[in-house]
Amino acid sequence: MDQEKVNILLVDDQPAKLLAYEVILKDLGENLVIASSGREALEVLLKTEIAVILVDVCMPELDGFELAAMIREHPRFQKTAMIFISAIQVSDIDRLRGYEMGAVDYVPVPVVPEVLRAKIRVFAELYRKTRELERLNHELEDRVRARTAELESSTAKLRESEQRRSMAIAAGKMGSWDWDWISGDWMWDEGQYRIFGVGPESFEVNPANVQALLHPDDVDQLRKAIAEFNKGTRAYETEFRIVRPDGEVRWCVGTAAATVDESGRVVRVSGVTVDITERKRAEERQNLLAREVDHRAKNALALAQSIVRLTRADEVKDYVNAVEGRINALARVHTILSLSSWEGAELSRLIDEELAPYSLGDQIRLAGPEVQLLPATAQTLALALHELFTNSAKYGALSTRSGRLAIDWRVEDELLTLSWEESGGPLVMTPKSRGFGTRSLLASVESQLGGQAQFDWRAEGLLCRLEVPLKRRTATAGPGKFDTGGSAELQRASG
């Protein structure tokens, strides 16, 4: 491989000498740079990287000593090799002065070509080796920096990973363990103890104690895992339940991997346990919600079917209006219940929703406390209120501007009493027969809610009194025992 050429600067004010130096040094195969004065030499040095300077001591304007002193003052050239050529006999004092100025050697005139070539070759090679060492040193430093950065990055990632693992362990969601298959020794980390609800100071980790914490229905999972590893399985994953010493049941997912020796025999099993109780509970809530939505949808359809089947009218338009009004009432209470996640509805909200289609101004007076109704009670009572409002708007006090309606309610001993009193409307006559509205109102309040509905068809206006238990008495409950009015009540209400 050809080595890199270096630059050799030849400085002399006599062209003949410069030509002679070129001839002598041409065989070295290096780059020869010519300067005919000290100032020209300085210009070359500032533009070119020079390995060796061959300079004549005796030059006009700027001699070799002065040039050497100026070169050495520059930080870049403090180590550049300079060889003086002198045509006169120099004394020891002159030599010392030259060395002080930075010369590394003297060559007397007449120049012996072999000697000059040998000196230049030595310093050129020294320069080349020095540059090579500097290059290798830079490369080594770059590799060290790169390796250091890589190690720092790996350390940071490892630290970050350990922090995430510590956070998961601290949250009690994950734990790790190790089981020596040969000696039977177990090792649990802090997270594993936390998941099982025990402590290292009081709990000895061994197969018997671990099995005692497993849910009785999931003990076979441990036996199955052991059997699978004995048959050559290398990895195993399963869900299982544990029963903590305080009785709390937790769901977990366990992942285990086996380490084998050269003969393929299992020597160690390591694994991770993750507490998935919250996920399981969320799945159970979702399934329950799906069943509840299905149940409520069926109830709503059953109520709508009853409305369609039992509604009577002489004209198709009247029939459609009646059905739409009752379905809309059912839809409104359904919206209210949905906004409360089917926890219940306020009585005043039901009344406000039924009043919304009418512009009645000060014709209606409402008075009563805040009452929270169970979902089934709210649905049934909403339909009953719809019938009362519809009847009043068609035939009663709300059919004229002079009519007035007062709705009052109170609660005593879990019994809601609602009073509906109309006045100032058309003359009222007791109906000869009960229409769908009256029949459905009586059926919903008395049969479905276990309450009472009383009608007083006074000439000055209808007076209706509804008594509704806020907690439905069950058929199997003893005296004083009430149901909370959940889905079962809603199912009865839909009948």
C-alpha positions in Angstrom: 0.0 0.0 0.0 1.4 3.4 -1.0 2.1 5.7 1.9 0.8 9.2 1.9 3.2 11.8 0.6 4.3 14.7 2.9 5.2 18.3 2.0 8.8 19.5 2.3 9.4 23.2 2.2 12.7 24.4 0.5 13.6 28.0 1.4 16.5 29.8 -0.3 17.0 33.1 -2.1 19.2 31.5 -4.9 17.3 29.6 -7.6 20.3 27.5 -8.4 20.5 26.1 -4.9 16.7 25.4 -4.9 17.1 23.5 -8.2 20.0 21.5 -6.7 17.9 20.6 -3.6 15.0 19.5 -5.8 17.3 17.2 -7.8 18.8 15.7 -4.6 15.4 15.1 -2.9 13.4 14.1 -5.9 14.1 10.4 -5.3 12.4 10.5 -1.9 9.0 10.7 -3.6 7.6 13.5 -1.4 6.0 16.8 -2.4 8.6 19.5 -2.7 7.4 23.1 -2.1 9.6 26.0 -3.1 10.0 29.4 -1.4 12.5 32.1 -2.5 12.4 34.2 0.6 11.5 34.1 4.3 8.2 36.0 3.8 7.2 33.6 1.0 8.0 30.7 3.3 5.6 32.1 5.9 2.8 32.5 3.4 3.3 28.8 2.3 3.2 27.7 5.9 -0.1 29.4 6.6 -1.7 27.6 3.6 0.0 24.2 3.5 0.7 21.5 6.1 4.5 21.1 6.1 6.4 18.1 7.4 10.1 19.4 7.1 11.5 22.9 6.4 15.0 23.1 4.7 16.1 26.7 5.1 19.2 28.7 4.2 20.7 30.6 7.1 22.0 33.5 5.0 19.2 35.3 3.2 18.5 39.0 2.7 15.8 40.8 4.5 14.8 37.8 6.7 17.6 35.3 7.5 17.2 31.7 8.6 17.4 32.5 12.3 14.8 35.2 12.1 12.5 33.0 10.0 12.9 30.1 12.5 12.0 32.4 15.4 8.8 33.6 13.7 7.8 30.1 12.8 8.2 28.9 16.3 6.0 31.7 17.7 3.0 30.2 15.8 1.3 27.4 17.8 0.8 25.3 14.6 4.5 25.1 13.8 6.1 24.7 17.2 6.9 21.1 16.5 7.7 21.4 12.7 11.2 20.0 11.9 13.6 22.7 10.5 17.0 21.9 9.0 19.5 24.8 8.5 21.9 24.9 5.5 24.9 27.1 6.0 27.5 28.0 3.4 29.9 29.4 6.0 31.7 27.7 8.8 29.4 28.0 11.9 30.8 28.1 15.4 29.4 26.3 18.4 27.7 29.6 19.5 26.0 29.8 16.1 24.8 26.2 16.4 23.4 26.9 19.8 21.6 29.9 18.6 20.1 27.8 15.7 18.9 25.1 18.1 17.4 27.8 20.3 15.5 29.2 17.3 14.1 25.7 16.7 16.5 24.0 14.3 16.7 20.2 14.6 19.9 19.8 12.5 22.6 21.6 10.4 23.7 20.7 6.9 27.0 22.3 5.7 27.8 23.4 2.2 28.8 21.7 -0.1 25.8 19.5 0.6 26.4 15.7 0.5 23.3 14.4 -1.3 23.1 11.1 0.5 23.4 12.8 3.9 20.7 15.4 3.1 18.4 12.7 1.7 18.9 10.6 4.8 18.2 13.5 7.2 15.0 14.6 5.3 13.8 11.0 5.0 14.1 10.5 8.8 12.1 13.6 9.7 9.5 13.0 6.9 9.0 9.5 8.2 8.8 10.7 11.8 6.2 13.3 10.7 4.2 10.5 9.0 4.3 8.2 12.0 3.3 11.1 14.3 0.3 11.9 12.1 -0.6 8.2 11.9 -0.5 8.0 15.7 -2.6 11.1 16.0 -5.2 9.6 13.6 -5.3 6.3 15.5 -5.6 8.2 18.7 -8.6 10.2 17.3 -10.2 7.0 16.1 -9.7 5.4 19.5 -11.1 8.4 21.2 -14.1 8.3 18.8 -14.6 4.6 19.5 -14.3 5.2 23.3 -16.9 8.0 23.1 -19.2 5.9 21.0 -18.9 3.0 23.3 -19.4 5.2 26.3 -22.5 6.7 24.8 -23.8 3.3 24.0 -23.2 2.1 27.5 -24.8 5.3 28.9 -27.8 4.7 26.6 -28.0 1.0 27.7 -27.7 2.0 31.3 -30.4 4.6 30.9 -32.7 2.1 29.2 -32.0 -0.5 31.9 -32.6 2.1 34.6 -35.9 3.2 32.9 -37.0 -0.4 32.5 -36.2 -1.1 36.2 -38.1 2.0 37.2 -41.2 0.9 35.2 -40.9 -2.5 36.7 -40.6 -1.0 40.2 -43.6 1.2 39.5 -45.6 -1.8 38.5 -44.5 -3.7 41.5 -45.1 -0.8 43.8 -48.7 -0.6 42.4 -49.2 -4.2 43.4 -50.0 -5.3 39.9 -47.0 -7.5 39.0 -44.6 -9.8 40.7 -41.9 -12.2 39.6 -40.7 -15.5 41.0 -38.1 -18.2 40.5 -38.3 -21.9 41.3 -35.2 -24.2 41.5 -36.7 -27.4 40.1 -33.9 -29.5 41.6 -33.7 -28.2 45.1 -37.2 -27.0 45.4 -36.1 -23.5 46.6 -38.4 -20.6 45.7 -37.6 -16.9 45.4 -40.4 -14.2 45.4 -39.9 -10.5 44.8 -41.8 -7.8 46.7 -44.5 -7.6 44.1 -45.3 -11.3 44.3 -45.7 -11.1 48.1 -48.0 -8.1 47.7 -50.2 -9.8 45.2 -50.7 -12.8 47.5 -51.3 -10.6 50.5 -48.5 -12.1 52.6 -45.1 -10.9 53.8 -41.6 -12.6 53.6 -41.2 -12.3 57.4 -44.2 -14.6 58.1 -44.7 -16.6 54.9 -42.4 -19.4 53.8 -42.6 -19.9 50.0 -43.0 -23.6 49.3 -45.4 -25.7 47.1 -47.7 -26.5 50.1 -48.0 -22.9 51.2 -48.5 -21.6 47.7 -51.2 -24.2 47.0 -53.0 -23.2 50.2 -53.4 -19.7 48.8 -54.9 -20.9 45.5 -58.6 -20.9 45.0 -59.8 -24.5 45.5 -61.2 -24.6 42.0 -57.9 -23.6 40.5 -55.5 -25.9 42.4 -55.5 -28.2 39.4 -53.9 -25.5 37.3 -50.7 -25.7 39.4 -50.6 -29.5 39.1 -51.3 -29.2 35.3 -48.4 -26.7 34.9 -46.0 -29.0 36.8 -47.1 -32.0 34.6 -46.6 -29.9 31.4 -43.0 -29.0 32.3 -42.2 -32.6 33.2 -43.4 -33.6 29.7 -41.0 -31.1 28.1 -43.1 -27.9 27.8 -40.9 -24.9 27.9 -43.5 -22.2 28.5 -46.9 -22.1 30.2 -49.6 -19.4 30.8 -52.8 -19.6 32.7 -55.4 -17.6 34.7 -56.1 -18.5 38.3 -57.5 -17.1 41.5 -55.9 -16.7 44.8 -57.5 -16.4 48.2 -55.6 -14.0 50.4 -55.3 -14.7 54.1 -57.9 -11.9 54.7 -60.4 -13.8 52.5 -60.2 -11.5 49.5 -60.2 -13.2 46.1 -57.9 -11.9 43.4 -57.7 -12.9 39.8 -54.2 -13.4 38.3 -52.5 -14.4 35.1 -49.3 -16.3 35.4 -46.6 -16.8 32.8 -43.8 -19.3 33.4 -40.7 -20.4 31.3 -38.4 -23.4 32.0 -34.6 -23.5 31.9 -33.1 -26.9 30.9 -29.7 -28.5 31.1 -27.7 -30.1 28.3 -29.8 -33.3 28.6 -33.1 -31.4 28.3 -34.0 -31.8 31.9 -35.8 -28.9 33.6 -33.6 -27.3 36.2 -35.3 -24.0 36.9 -38.7 -22.3 36.2 -39.1 -18.6 36.3 -42.2 -16.6 35.9 -44.3 -13.4 36.2 -47.6 -13.0 38.0 -49.9 -10.1 37.0 -53.0 -9.1 39.1 -55.9 -8.8 36.7 -58.7 -8.5 39.2 -59.7 -5.0 38.0 -59.9 -6.2 34.5 -62.0 -9.2 35.5 -64.3 -7.0 37.5 -64.6 -4.7 34.5 -65.5 -7.6 32.3 -68.1 -8.7 34.8 -69.6 -5.2 35.0 -69.7 -5.1 31.2 -71.5 -8.5 31.0 -73.9 -7.4 33.7 -74.6 -4.2 31.8 -75.2 -6.0 28.6 -77.7 -8.3 30.3 -79.3 -5.3 32.0 -79.6 -3.4 28.7 -81.1 -6.5 27.1 -83.6 -6.8 30.0 -84.5 -3.1 29.9 -84.9 -3.2 26.1 -87.3 -6.1 26.4 -89.3 -4.3 29.1 -89.5 -1.1 27.0 -90.7 -3.1 24.0 -93.2 -4.9 26.2 -94.6 -1.5 27.4 -94.7 -0.2 23.9 -96.5 -3.3 22.8 -99.1 -2.9 25.5 -99.6 0.7 24.5 -100.2 -0.2 20.9 -102.5 -3.1 21.8 -104.6 -1.4 24.3 -105.0 2.1 22.8 -108.5 2.8 21.5 -109.7 5.6 19.2 -112.5 6.3 16.7 -110.2 7.9 14.2 -106.8 6.7 12.8 -105.3 10.1 13.5 -106.5 10.1 17.1 -105.1 6.6 17.5 -101.7 7.6 16.1 -101.5 10.7 18.3 -102.4 8.7 21.4 -99.8 6.0 20.7 -97.1 8.6 19.8 -97.8 10.5 23.0 -97.5 7.5 25.2 -94.4 6.2 23.4 -92.8 9.7 23.7 -93.6 9.7 27.4 -91.8 6.3 27.7 -88.9 7.6 25.7 -88.5 10.7 27.9 -88.3 8.8 31.1 -85.9 6.4 29.4 -83.6 9.3 28.6 -83.8 10.6 32.1 -82.9 7.2 33.5 -80.1 6.7 31.0 -78.5 10.0 32.1 -78.5 8.7 35.7 -77.0 5.3 34.6 -80.4 3.8 35.6 -79.9 4.8 39.2 -83.3 6.5 39.2 -85.1 9.7 38.3 -86.4 12.8 40.3 -90.2 13.2 40.4 -90.0 16.9 39.6 -87.9 16.1 36.5 -90.7 13.7 35.2 -93.3 16.4 35.7 -91.1 19.0 33.9 -90.7 16.7 31.0 -94.4 16.2 30.6 -95.0 19.9 30.9 -92.5 20.7 28.2 -94.8 20.4 25.2 -97.3 22.9 26.7 -97.1 26.7 27.0 -99.1 27.1 30.2 -97.5 30.1 31.9 -98.8 30.4 35.4 -101.6 27.9 35.0 -99.8 25.2 36.9 -98.5 25.2 40.5 -96.0 22.6 41.8 -95.1 22.0 45.4 -93.2 19.1 47.0 -89.8 17.9 48.1 -87.1 16.3 45.9 -88.0 12.6 45.5 -85.8 10.1 43.9 -87.7 7.3 42.2 -86.5 3.8 41.4 -86.3 3.1 37.6 -89.4 0.9 37.5 -91.4 3.4 39.6 -90.3 6.3 37.4 -91.3 4.5 34.2 -94.7 3.6 35.4 -95.4 6.9 37.1 -94.3 8.8 34.0 -96.9 7.0 31.9 -99.6 7.7 34.6 -98.6 11.5 34.6 -98.8 11.5 30.8 -102.3 10.2 30.9 -103.4 12.9 33.4 -101.7 15.7 31.4 -103.2 14.5 28.1 -106.7 14.1 29.6 -106.5 17.6 31.2 -105.2 19.2 28.0 -108.0 17.7 26.0 -111.0 17.9 28.3 -109.9 19.4 31.6 -108.4 22.5 33.2 -105.5 22.7 30.8 -107.8 22.9 27.8 -108.6 26.6 28.5 -106.6 29.6 29.5 -108.8 30.1 32.7 -108.0 26.6 34.0 -105.6 25.9 36.8 -103.8 22.8 38.0 -102.1 22.2 41.3 -99.8 19.3 41.8 -98.6 18.6 45.4 -96.7 15.7 46.8 -95.2 14.5 50.0 -93.3 11.5 51.4 -94.1 9.7 54.7 -92.7 6.3 55.7 -91.5 5.5 52.2 -95.0 6.3 50.7 -95.3 9.0 48.1 -98.7 10.8 48.1 -99.4 12.9 45.0 -102.4 15.2 44.7 -103.7 16.3 41.3 -106.3 19.1 41.6 -107.9 20.9 38.6 -110.1 24.0 38.7 -111.4 26.7 36.5 -111.8 24.5 33.4 -114.9 23.2 31.6 -117.7 21.6 33.6 -116.7 18.1 34.6 -119.0 15.1 34.5 -118.3 11.6 35.8 -117.4 9.4 32.8 -119.8 6.5 32.2 -116.9 4.1 31.4 -113.1 4.1 31.9 -111.0 4.7 28.9 -107.5 3.4 28.3 -105.8 6.2 30.1 -107.8 5.7 33.3 -107.5 1.9 33.1 -103.8 2.0 32.4 -103.2 4.5 35.2 -105.1 2.4 37.7 -103.4 -0.8 36.5 -99.9 0.8 36.7 -100.3 2.4 40.1 -102.3 -0.3 41.8 -101.2 -3.6 40.1 -97.6 -2.7 39.2 -96.5 -0.4 42.0 -98.7 -1.7 44.7 -100.2 1.7 45.3 -103.7 3.3 45.1 -105.3 5.7 42.6 -108.5 7.6 43.6 -110.5 9.8 41.2 -113.1 12.4 42.3 -114.8 13.9 39.2 -116.0 17.1 40.8 -117.9 19.6 38.6 -115.2 22.3 39.1 -112.4 19.9 38.1 -110.8 16.5 38.5 -109.3 15.7 41.9 -106.9 12.7 41.7 -104.9 11.2 44.6 -102.0 8.8 43.9 -100.3 6.8 46.7 -97.1 5.0 45.5 -94.7 3.0 47.7 -91.2 4.1 47.0 -90.0 0.6 47.8 -92.0 -2.3 46.4 -93.1 -4.9 48.8 -92.1 -8.4 47.6 -94.3 -11.4 47.6 -92.0 -13.4 49.8 -91.0 -10.6 52.2 -92.3 -10.6 55.6 -94.1 -7.6 57.3 -92.1 -4.5 57.0 -89.7 -6.0 54.3 -89.4 -4.1 51.1 -87.6 -4.8 47.8 -85.3 -2.1 46.4 -87.3 -2.0 43.1 -84.6 -3.2 40.7 -84.9 -5.2 37.5 -87.4 -7.6 38.9 -89.8 -4.8 39.6 -89.3 -3.4 36.1 -90.2 -6.8 34.7 -93.4 -6.9 36.7 -94.2 -3.4 35.6 -93.9 -4.4 32.0 -96.5 -7.1 32.4 
